Amino acid sequence: GGKLLVEFEIALMALQLQMERSFTQIAASTGRPSVLIMDRGLLDIKAYLPDVMWSALIAHFQLTEEQLLARYDAVLHLVTAAEGAEKHYTLEMAGGAKARTETAQQARELDHRVRQTWSRHPSQFLIDNSTPFPEKLQRATA
């Protein structure tokens, strides 16, 4: 916790910023229209931190939440399987390897925090678990 957590998140945010810049530069260099899809956005980090640590983190990079929101044209939030597809939410992958650490309840709480973090984005789309996973992906990319 504390200082070590902030240092970890600074390194994580620096990595994410660099990846986004690099992917954007690569896409631009093709001279063709491109779509970049990121598994996580920078604002996701807020859901994992106390407010005081989040404020210190974005201050370190001289960023605001408004600037972070503006980095993304759209936000697709695929709701955790722990909400609406509980039978598919497991802690282990095939073969017994650990897939995740959160219980279903913890995953739902974290999912809601991430969703709330992005709630001010003008193009946030929630993709729920009302269909099997292949159709969920189809809805996300339609």
N, C-alpha and C positions, 0 to 999 in steps of 0.2 A: 504494500500500500504506500501511501504518502509520496515521498520524493521519488522513489524508484518507479512507482506507477506513472507519475508525470514524465519521467525520463523515457520510459518505455513508450508512452503514447506520443511523445515528441518524435521519437524515432519512427514510429508507425505512420504518423501523419506526414513526416518528411518523405518517407518511402511512397506513400499514396500520392502525394503531390507530384513527385518525380515521375511515377508511372503514368499518371494522367497527362502530364506535359509531354512525355515521350510518345505515348500512344496518339495524342493529338497531333504532334509533329509528324509522326509516321503517316497518319491518315491524310494530313494536308499534303504531304510529299507525293501522294499518288495522283493528285490533280483530279481526282474523281470524288463525287459525293460519298461520304462515309458516315457510318453510325458506329459509335463506340458504346459498348455495353460494359459497365463495371459491376462486379459482384457486390461491392460495397461503395458507398459514397462517404466523403469526409465527415459529413454531419452524423453518420452512424455512431461515431466514437462518443458523441455526447450522451447517448443512451447508456453507456457503460461507466460513466464517471459522475462523481458528485459535481454540483454546479461550480464550486470554487475551483476545482481542478480543470474543468472544461474551460472556464474563463481564463485561467493561466495558460492553458494550451493554445487557445486561439490568439491570445495576446502575444505569446512567444513568436507566432508567425505573422503578427500584425494583420490578422484577418478578423472579419466580423461574420456573424451567422448569415447576414444578408448576402455577403460576398460568396459564402459557401453555397447557399441556396442557388445563387445565380450561375454557378459553374455548370449546372445540369439542366438540360432542356426538359427532361421528364424524369420522374421517379416511379419505377415499377416496384411495388412492395408485394412480394409473394408471401402471403401469410404462412406462418409456421404450421407444419402438419399437426403440431400439438393443439391447434385450434381448428376443429372441424374434421380432422383426419387422424384422430388420436391413435387408431390402430396401426398407423404407419409411422408413428413417432417412436423411435427406439433409441436406446443409448449405445447399441452395438451394431456394427456392420456385419455382413456375412463373414464368417470365419472367426467371429468373436472380437475383432478389433474395435476399440472404442471410437464411436462416431461423434459423440457430443458429451458434454458434462452436465448440462442443465436437465432437471426434471421437466416433465411436461408443464407443470404449473410455472416453474421458473422461465421456461421458454415462452409461455404465453405472456408473462409479465414483461419480459425483455422485448418481445415482439411489439407490445403496446407502446413501450417507451420509444422504440425505433420509429414506429408509426407516428407518434406524437411529435418526435423530433423533426420529422419532415412535413408536418401538417400545414405549414405556411407555404409550402411549394405550390405554385399555381397549377402544376401538372403532375400531381401525385395520383397514381392509379393503384388501387388495392386489388390484388388477385387472390380471391379466397379459395377455399377448398371444397367448393360446391360440386366439383367434377373430379374424375380421376386425374392423376398427375399429368399424363400426356395431353389431356384437354386443358389442364391448367396452363401448361406451357404454351399451348396453341392460343389461349386467350391472352396470355402475356405478350405474344408476338403478333397478334392480329392488328 
